Amino acid sequence: MTDLLLRDARLWGADTLTDLLIRDGVVAATGPGLPAGDAPVEGLGGKLLLPGFVDAHAHVDKTMWGGPWVPHNAGPGLAGKIRNGVESRPALGLPSVDYITALLQQMVVSGTTHVRTHVDVDTAMGLAAVEAVREALGRLGDRITAELVAFPQAGLLTSPGTAELMDEALAAGVDIVGGIDPAGLENDPIRHLDVVFGLAGKHGAGVDIHLHDGGPLGVWQYDLIIERAKALGLAGKVTISHGYALAEVAPAVQERVIADLAAAGVSLATVAPAGAAPLPLAALREAGVPVGAGNDGVRDLWSPYGNGDMLERALFLAQRSRFVRDEEIEIALEAATYGGARVSGRRAGYVPGDPGDFVVVDARTPAEAVCVRPVRSLVVKSGRVVARDGRLV
Amino acid sequence: MTDLLLRDARLWGADTLTDLLIRDGVVAATGPGLPAGDAPVEGLGGKLLLPGFVDAHAHVDKTMWGGPWVPHNAGPGLAGKIRNGVESRPALGLPSVDYITALLQQMVVSGTTHVRTHVDVDTAMGLAAVEAVREALGRLGDRITAELVAFPQAGLLTSPGTAELMDEALAAGVDIVGGIDPAGLENDPIRHLDVVFGLAGKHGAGVDIHLHDGGPLGVWQYDLIIERAKALGLAGKVTISHGYALAEVAPAVQERVIADLAAAGVSLATVAPAGAAPLPLAALREAGVPVGAGNDGVRDLWSPYGNGDMLERALFLAQRSRFVRDEEIEIALEAATYGGARVSGRRAGYVPGDPGDFVVVDARTPAEAVCVRPVRSLVVKSGRVVARDGRLV
C-alpha cells in the first residue's frame, strides 16, 4: 500500500487546511477536496502534518534500548569512553540485533522516517555491527529508511586495520565514510583526512566526520575538510558532526567559516548537547548551510540518556539555543526535518515528487508541537501508515 | 479513603521488594507481607515507588495551559518580560482559573503531590491571582497540596502599593513572602530586603527571593539574605530561587557561600534553565544545603516551554549538570523529591510518619526513571490514589 490520501491536514506554513495525496509512495498533489480514487483515506481533522523526522546523527548499533538498565561506568574523556565501549561490549551482548530493532521501532513510532546512523567498524569486531544494523533494518520491513556511516570510533590511524575494514564495508554497500577528530584523537589530521577522503573517492561515497575538537583547533579542521570537499567536488556530500568549535570562536572567524561551508556545500549535524555552546543556527540558516539534528547515542555505554524522539531533540536544540519565539523554535524543528533531509541529499515537503514520509501531531503550530511533543497520531513512510498513536502498525 | 497498602514496591535505595502501608494519610509501616486489614491494596509488581514529586518553584497563576497557543512576544530582558506580562494579561483572560486548574491536573498526573507556587501580586490586579490559584486548588479537591508565595513580580519598591497588597495577602493566609532581584531590578537592595523580611516577621511567614543577578552582585545579595536569615532566626524558612550567581563565582567564594547557606539554614530552588550554569548540586548536597527543583512558568507569557513534569525537570537538571552516573542522576531526582520537601519544611520518605505521598513509575532504578520518564502508573496523595496511568482519578 503506497497510495494514501491525508484529509484536512494543517501543513507547516499554510493558513488553511488541505488534503495531500500520496501515489506510489511520493506526494502527488495537495489541495482542498482532493478525490481519493482507490487510495485509503486518513482524516486528520486539522492536525499538523509535518515532513517525517530525519535523525541525522544516530549510533543505533551501540544501543541497549529494551535491555537491562546498565549504570554508566566509563572513564573520563573521549578515550575513556572509547575504551569502555570496546571492553564492555561483549559481556553485554553488543551489538544486539534485538536492541537495535527495539530502538528503530521507537524511532518509527516517534515519527522518524529516515536515519543516518554511524556504525562502529573496528578491529575487535570487524563488520559485526554493520551486519547487526542491517538485520534490524530488515526486521523493520521498510518502515524506516537508513543510511550507514562506516565509523572508525576507535580511530583509524591509531587502530591499524580499521581503514581496510571500512573499505570492505563500503564495498559491501555502506553509504558514507566516517571520521573522528583527525587532530585531537588521531594526532595526524592530514593523513586521517587523506584516508577518509581517499575511501570516499574510491567508492563514490559521502563523508561524515565527528569533530569534537574545540576552538581554533576545531576550526582549523573545518578548514581542512572544507578545502578537500571543494577540491574533490563533493558539494552536498560532506558533513561535519558536532563541530562545537564553530560556536566557540570569534564572530568574525565564525562568519568566515560559515561562508566557506556554504560555498563548499558542506553540511553540519548537531545533537544539541547540554554541555556545549549551541551551533549558530540562525546564521547558518541565513547562509544556506544545511544543519541536521540527531539523537546521538541512545541509552548505550556512552550515555544513559535519549529516547530516539526527534521532537524532543528539537526541543533541546531550541532551548539550548535560547529560542522562545515561534519562528525561532521552527528553526530547531527544521533541523529535525528539512535540515536532516538536506544533509542526506533527500527531498522533504509537500510538493509533488517529495517522499510520502510524514508525521501527524495534535498541535496547532509547529512551535506548539516542539513544546508539547504529543504522542504521534500517525506516522507515514512512503505512503504507508507505519505507526498510529504511538504504536507500530 | 486515606488508608492504602502498596504491595511489592521497589523503594529508592532498597534491594528487595517490600510493602508499604499508609494509615490516615501517613506512612504507618513498611516490610514484606504486611497485612492489609481493611485498607485497599495496590499491587505494584516491583515497580519503583518514589516519594511524591515536589515542585519547589512554580508560577501556576501565569499559565495558559489548556488554552490557545500564544506565540512568545515579550521584549528583551527581565524588564521586557515583566512589562509584557502585565500588559498582555487582560486580553488573554489571565489569570485564568481554568488554565491553572488544567496545569495543576497535569502536575498531579505527572506525580507532583506538593507545589510551592509564586503568585503575582501587583497594583494592576491586586490579589486576583491569589484568588484564582485558590479557586483552582479547590477544584483539585486535595489531590495536591500547595503553598503560596506573595510574589512582587513587577517590583515592590519600583511599584508602590505592592507591599501593602502583599501584607494583605499574607494576612489572608498566603504562606510566604516573595522578593525579586533587590539590586538588579529594585535598585535598593537594603530597603527591598527590609520590606520582605519585615513582612515575614509580622506574619511569621517564610521568605523566597528570586535572585537572577549574577556573579559578584548576586553573591553579595546571597550574603545580605543569609545575614538576615541568621539575625532573625529564620533557619529553614528562607529560600533563594534561581541564584545563578553561585555557579558563576570563583571556587573559594562558592565554597564559602555554601558553608554560610548551610549554617544559616537557607535553601535554594532551581529550575535548571538551559542558559545558565547549573548550581553546584554535589557540593550543596555535601554541605547539607536543601535544593529543590521546580518547573518555573509553564506555557505562559514568559516562556512557551514546560509541561509540569518534575521527572522531566530532573532530567534537565541532570543533563545540564553533565551527570551520567546513576548516583549523580539521583542527586537531580533528590531535588525533585526530598530536596523540594526540605525547602518546604516537609517530610518525605518511607518512614512511619512520612506523608502518604507517592508516585509509582515502571522503572528498575531511580536513574532509569529519570532517563526514561515513563507515564506515571500511580500517584498517591495522603494515601489516596489521585492518578493512574497518566489520568486523573
Interface residues (C-beta under 8 A of the other chain):
Chain A: P68 W69 P71 H72 N73 A74 A274 G275 R299 S303 P304 Y305 G306 N307 L315 Q319 R320 R322 V324 R325 D326 I329 A363 R364 T365 A367 E368 C371 V372
Chain B: P68 W69 P71 H72 N73 A74 A274 G275 R299 S303 P304 Y305 G306 N307 L315 Q319 R320 R322 V324 R325 D326 I329 A363 R364 T365 A367 E368 C371 V372
